[in-house]
Amino acid sequence: MLLPARVVQGHFGGGCATTVNLYNNGSMISPEWNDSISSLRNHSGGNLCFYEHAGFAGDVINVGNGASVANLHTYSMGDKITSWRPC
């Protein structure tokens, strides 16, 4: 199942933004995005959980469909995301 989400290195309005397609098996984010996501938007049709460590471990932030987090540092998750999955 494809789960589109927009992730940003830097914050919305700055930094390098790209749209990535997330799959259910997101136990490890791709190396170029590991620990470098500062903002995100969820357009998946459901909730997505983003985790601090590989294998869905560590701190987590739940982002509902259509929601965005402009600054993950506000939630102590900036530049820390390593895995994700629907939740």
Long-range contacts (C-beta under 8 A, 24 or more apart in sequence): 1-86, 3-44, 3-45, 3-46, 3-48, 3-86, 4-43, 4-44, 5-40, 5-41, 5-42, 5-43, 5-44, 5-48, 5-63, 6-40, 6-41, 6-43, 6-68, 7-33, 7-37, 7-39, 7-40, 8-37, 8-38, 8-39, 8-40, 9-33, 9-36, 9-37, 9-38, 10-38, 10-39, 11-38, 11-39, 11-70, 11-71, 12-39, 12-68, 12-70, 15-39, 22-48, 22-84, 24-85, 24-86, 26-83, 26-84, 26-85, 27-54, 27-55, 27-56, 27-83, 27-85, 28-54, 28-55, 28-82, 28-83, 29-81, 29-82, 29-83, 29-84, 33-81, 34-81, 34-82, 35-79, 35-80, 35-81, 35-82, 36-79, 37-72, 37-78, 37-79, 37-81, 38-71, 38-72, 38-73, 38-78, 38-79, 39-68, 39-69, 39-70, 39-71, 39-72, 40-68, 40-69, 40-72, 41-67, 41-68, 41-69, 42-66, 42-67, 42-68, 44-86, 46-86, 47-86, 47-87, 48-84, 48-85, 48-86, 48-87, 49-84, 49-85, 49-86, 49-87, 50-77, 50-81, 50-83, 50-84, 51-81, 51-82, 51-83, 51-84, 51-85, 52-77, 52-80, 52-81, 52-82, 53-82, 53-83, 54-82, 54-83, 55-83, 56-83, 56-85, 57-83, 58-82, 62-87
